[in-house]
Amino acid sequence: MRDVLPELLAWWEAGETVGVATVVATFRSAPRPPGASMLVGPDGTAVGSVSGGCVEGAVYELSGSVVEEGVPVLERYGVSDDDAFAVGLTCGGILDVYVEQVSRATFPELGEIAADVAAGRPVALATVVEHPDPAWLGRRLVVRPETEGVGSLGSPRADAAVADDALGLLAAGTNATLTYGPDGERRGEGMRVFVWAFAPQPRMLVFGAIDFAAAVARVGSFLGYRVTVCDARPVFATASRFPDADEVVVDWPHRYLAAQAEAGAIDPRTVVTVLTHDPKFDVPLLEVALRLPEIAYVGAMGSRRTHEDRTARLKEAGLTDDELARLSSPIGLDLGARTPEETAVSIAAEIIAGRWGGSGEPLAHTQGRIHREGPLA
């Protein structure tokens, strides 16, 4: 929903009613992840996508019906349906799509949720998408860290169970459909709840204000990271040189990273790219980065000779083999990259492969599923 939230909010603020279709579960090689949404506006405009084109037509028609009738629907599309080929899901995947109408009357909390998302405040939205009692269908619970939930799914027991799990998803930044008994029993079935986890953007910290950093910042921003470029040299670390970065910081890299970690601004989704390939900058920085307990990726640029020299210096500084094993160096996948832009793609490819457990091999040379179930823990 995050991608279509601005359009949804604009219609909501104008008092319009919108059809909202959301992927709440996928099986096998589904093209879009849980949380992908498509809107059908009051003028018939379609915004967003639930399948990359496969079933959009069918979902569009269903959304129109839901807006007219006012009753939410959970629909499955895919090879398990008799009409799977008719709706065009020829990739072999299966999608569960939840369709509801959204307006000020049906979703009064949307404005505050949108404000949280815009401000980078974590917030989760839990919605009942399946239940044996139709009266529960579509009920919502808004969950924020360290505050009581807003709304109710139908009972205190269900609210407590879902709120607890939603906070876990929020910490991981992962959307998911959760299954419970009809009253929120953990060992039961009958109720399915979809949780949108609107966590703050994951961070990409780019150290070294060089031309490669500008390309990495551009790709990082495209992938949805909040990008920070940091360098101790003020003549190079300027906003004009890095227009795609969210912030440019003039500070010694190791001091900045240590301060960010101490402030709690580093989490398991954070990625660090060290592009300085200068020992006086990157060795102290990597001492800090490789000892952080929670971080998704640490990569360092340089030739193989630079890597060997850097590794020797880090060992002299007391880093263990396990700590050094966390370092991706030389940085990036072997794509044959030469330009800064190509190198940025190779770095991004390695980050993506690490997040999802990809091999980095051409898909034509692999077997089995293309899309992973979820990010690695």
Residue pairs with C-beta under 8 A, 6 or more apart in sequence:
1 8
1 20
1 22
1 35
1 37
1 196
2 35
2 117
2 198
3 36
3 37
3 48
4 37
4 38
4 39
4 47
4 48
5 114
5 117
7 39
7 41
7 47
7 48
8 18
8 20
8 39
8 47
8 102
8 110
9 110
9 111
9 114
11 18
11 39
11 41
11 42
12 18
12 102
12 103
12 104
12 107
12 110
12 111
13 111
15 103
15 104
16 41
16 42
16 103
17 42
17 67
17 101
17 102
17 103
17 106
18 39
18 40
18 41
18 42
18 67
18 101
18 102
18 103
19 39
19 40
19 63
19 64
19 66
19 67
19 99
19 100
19 101
19 102
20 37
20 38
20 39
20 40
20 63
20 99
20 100
20 101
20 102
21 37
21 38
21 39
21 40
21 50
21 59
21 62
21 63
21 97
21 98
21 99
22 35
22 36
22 37
22 50
22 97
22 98
22 99
22 194
23 30
23 32
23 33
23 34
23 35
23 36
23 37
23 50
23 51
23 95
23 96
23 97
24 34
24 74
24 96
24 97
24 98
24 129
24 177
24 192
24 194
25 34
25 95
25 96
25 177
26 32
26 33
26 34
26 93
26 94
26 95
26 96
26 371
27 78
27 93
27 94
27 95
28 78
28 79
28 92
28 93
28 94
28 369
29 91
29 92
29 93
29 369
29 370
29 371
30 51
30 78
30 91
30 93
30 94
30 95
30 371
31 51
31 52
31 54
31 91
31 93
31 371
32 49
32 50
32 51
32 52
32 95
33 175
33 371
34 175
34 176
34 177
34 194
35 175
35 196
36 48
36 49
36 50
37 48
37 50
38 46
38 47
38 48
38 49
38 50
38 56
38 59
38 60
38 63
39 45
39 46
39 47
39 48
40 46
40 60
40 63
40 64
40 67
41 47
46 56
46 60
49 56
50 56
50 59
50 95
50 97
51 59
51 77
51 89
51 95
53 88
54 77
54 87
54 88
54 89
54 90
54 91
55 77
55 87
55 88
55 89
55 95
55 97
57 87
57 88
58 77
58 87
59 75
59 77
59 97
59 99
62 73
62 75
62 97
62 99
63 99
65 73
66 72
66 73
66 99
66 100
66 101
67 101
70 101
72 98
72 99
72 100
72 101
72 129
72 137
72 138
73 98
73 99
74 96
74 97
74 98
74 99
74 129
74 130
74 192
75 96
75 97
75 98
75 99
76 94
76 95
76 96
76 97
77 84
77 87
77 89
77 94
77 95
77 97
78 84
78 89
78 92
78 93
78 94
78 95
79 89
79 92
79 93
79 94
80 94
81 87
89 95
93 371
96 129
96 177
98 127
98 129
98 194
100 106
100 127
100 138
102 110
104 110
106 138
107 140
109 125
109 140
109 142
109 150
109 151
112 142
112 150
113 123
113 125
113 142
113 198
116 122
116 123
116 144
116 198
117 123
117 198
120 200
120 201
121 144
121 200
122 144
122 145
122 170
122 197
122 198
122 199
122 200
123 142
123 143
123 144
123 170
123 198
124 142
124 143
124 144
124 166
124 167
124 169
124 170
124 195
124 196
124 197
124 198
125 140
125 141
125 142
125 143
125 195
125 196
125 198
126 140
126 141
126 142
126 143
126 153
126 162
126 163
126 166
126 193
126 194
126 195
127 138
127 139
127 140
127 193
127 194
127 195
127 196
128 136
128 137
128 138
128 139
128 140
128 153
128 154
128 191
128 192
128 193
129 137
129 177
129 192
129 193
129 194
130 137
130 190
130 191
130 192
131 137
131 154
131 182
131 190
131 191
131 192
132 182
132 190
132 191
133 154
133 182
135 154
136 153
136 154
136 191
139 151
139 152
139 153
139 154
140 151
140 153
141 149
141 150
141 151
141 152
141 153
141 159
141 162
141 163
141 166
142 149
142 150
142 151
143 149
143 162
143 163
143 166
143 167
143 170
144 150
145 167
145 170
149 159
149 163
152 159
153 159
153 162
153 184
153 193
154 183
155 183
155 184
157 183
157 184
157 185
158 180
158 183
158 184
158 191
159 184
160 184
161 180
161 184
161 185
161 186
162 178
162 180
162 184
162 193
162 195
165 178
165 195
166 195
166 197
169 175
169 176
169 195
169 197
170 197
170 198
170 199
171 199
172 197
172 199
172 268
172 375
173 197
173 199
173 202
173 269
174 197
174 374
174 375
175 194
175 195
175 196
175 197
176 194
176 195
176 197
176 374
177 192
177 193
177 194
177 195
178 192
178 193
178 194
178 195
179 189
179 191
179 192
179 193
180 186
180 188
180 189
180 190
180 191
180 192
180 193
181 187
181 188
181 189
181 190
181 191
182 188
182 190
182 191
183 191
184 191
199 269
200 226
201 224
201 225
201 226
202 224
202 225
202 226
202 267
202 269
202 270
202 271
202 296
203 225
203 226
203 227
203 228
203 265
203 266
203 267
203 269
203 270
203 271
204 216
204 217
204 220
204 225
204 226
204 227
204 228
204 270
204 271
204 272
204 273
205 228
205 230
205 257
205 260
205 270
205 271
205 272
205 273
206 213
206 216
206 217
206 220
206 227
206 228
206 229
206 230
206 245
206 273
206 275
207 229
207 230
207 231
207 253
207 257
207 272
207 273
207 274
207 275
207 276
207 281
207 282
207 285
208 231
208 253
208 274
208 275
208 276
208 277
208 278
208 281
208 282
208 301
209 229
209 230
209 231
209 233
209 236
209 237
209 238
209 241
209 242
209 248
210 236
210 275
210 276
211 340
212 275
212 301
212 340
212 343
212 344
213 229
213 242
213 273
213 275
214 241
214 242
214 244
214 340
215 339
215 340
215 341
215 343
215 344
216 273
216 275
216 343
216 344
216 347
216 348
217 227
217 229
217 242
217 244
217 245
218 244
218 341
218 344
219 344
219 345
219 347
219 348
220 227
220 244
220 271
220 348
221 227
221 244
221 245
221 246
223 348
223 351
223 352
225 271
226 246
227 244
227 245
227 246
227 247
228 245
228 246
228 247
228 248
228 249
229 237
229 242
229 245
229 247
229 248
229 249
230 237
230 248
230 249
230 250
230 251
230 253
230 256
230 257
231 237
231 249
231 250
231 253
231 276
232 250
232 251
232 252
232 253
232 281
233 250
234 250
237 248
237 249
237 250
238 248
239 245
239 248
241 248
242 248
249 256
252 281
252 284
253 274
253 276
253 281
253 282
253 284
253 285
254 281
254 284
254 285
254 287
254 288
257 266
257 272
257 285
257 288
257 289
258 288
260 266
261 288
261 292
266 292
266 294
266 295
267 294
268 294
268 295
268 296
269 296
270 294
270 295
270 296
271 295
271 296
271 297
271 298
271 299
271 351
272 289
272 295
272 297
272 298
272 299
273 299
273 300
273 301
273 331
273 347
274 282
274 285
274 286
274 289
274 298
274 299
274 300
274 301
274 331
275 300
275 301
275 331
276 282
276 285
276 301
277 300
277 301
277 302
277 306
279 309
279 310
279 313
282 300
282 302
282 310
283 310
283 313
283 314
283 317
286 298
286 300
286 310
286 314
286 319
286 327
287 314
287 317
287 319
289 295
289 298
290 298
290 314
290 319
290 323
290 324
290 326
290 327
291 319
291 323
295 326
296 351
296 354
296 355
297 328
297 350
297 351
297 354
297 355
298 326
298 327
298 328
299 327
299 328
299 329
299 331
299 332
299 347
299 350
299 351
300 307
300 310
300 327
300 328
300 329
300 330
300 331
301 329
301 330
301 331
302 310
302 329
302 330
302 331
303 330
304 330
306 330
307 329
307 330
310 329
311 324
311 329
314 324
315 324
328 350
328 354
331 346
331 347
331 350
332 343
332 346
332 347
332 349
332 350
333 346
333 349
333 350
333 353
333 360
334 346
335 342
335 345
335 346
335 349
336 342
337 343
337 345
337 346
349 360
350 360
352 358
353 359
353 360
354 376
355 375
355 376
356 372
356 375
356 376
357 372
357 376
358 372
359 366
363 370
